[in-house]
Amino acid sequence: MIKNFKTWYRIKWSYVLGLLLTQLGVSSCGIEEDPFNGGGDGGGLLMYGSPRADYELSISVKNEAGKPLANQKIIIRRLNEKMQPAEYTYYPFSCDTVITDSDGRYKGGLKTITMKHNLRAVVKEPIDTSLKPDSVNIEVKQIKKGDGAWYQGKFSGSAEIKLKKK
């Protein structure tokens, strides 16, 4: 009986304290357009106190002859300067994979990278199977300053990937 009373007492106080803190506006994190829960455009989880940045990317994918490759998947990841893994270590996720348009270009943002980083664009599985996978580093430039707190600013980068025959 005592054990059940202590459990009941703790649950009630946890509930009361949680309700009180919520009413005071205290929270530790929020979800902004979470793609893993069926919505959004790749915003993902933004936690309080997490740095964030906006990206404008322009990437084109062509074959050796210069013909654009439409509907080509491109994996975009943060480039770790200490270790640059080989292309076979890149496994695509829905939030870091973009697809080229009919002109073989991707133009848009990327919400999964939250801080200023240089990026790597990887074509792991070419649409044309006679072409070899390839990748290119994307050096980003800051085009808008951050707010001096958590917002890092806006960054822009472009790249062209030319896939060669096997």
Secondary structure, 3 states (H helix, E strand, C coil): CHHHHHHHHHHHHHHHHHHHHHHCCCCCEEECCCHHHCCCCCCCEEECCCCEEEEEEEEEEEECCCCECCCCEEEEEECCCCCCCCHHHCCCCCCCEEECCCCCEEEECCCCCCCCCCEEEEECCCCCCCECCEEEEECCEEEEECCCCCEEEEEEEEEEEEECEC
